[in-house]
């Protein structure tokens, strides 16, 4: 039976897929001028930063559990 991928990889990957979908949905608002570039790209950048921090946090937690 193949091993399951660790949670620290699955959760951030799913959140990145969700972010891409939400960026796609929000793009027409950015193009039409309802949302500034700073707001649109700022939200995306902040979300990516949180996902990266979550990845490292979950990885550290996983390594500590294995010890």
C-alpha positions, 0 to 999 in steps of 0.5 A, a space after each residue: 500500500 503506498 504511503 500517504 503524503 504528509 499533512 504538511 504537504 497536503 494542506 498547503 497544496 490544497 490552500 494554494 489551489 484554493 488561492 489560485 481559484 479565488 485569484 481567478 474569480 477576483 481577477 475581473 474585479 481587478 481588471 474593471 477597476 473595482 480593486 486596486 493592484 495593491 489590494 489584489 496582489 497584496 492579498 495574494 502575496 499575504 496569503 502565500 506568505 501565510 501558506 509558506 509559514 503554515 508549511 514550515 510550522 506543520 513540517 516542524 510539528 511533524 518532525 517533532 512528533 517523529 522524534 
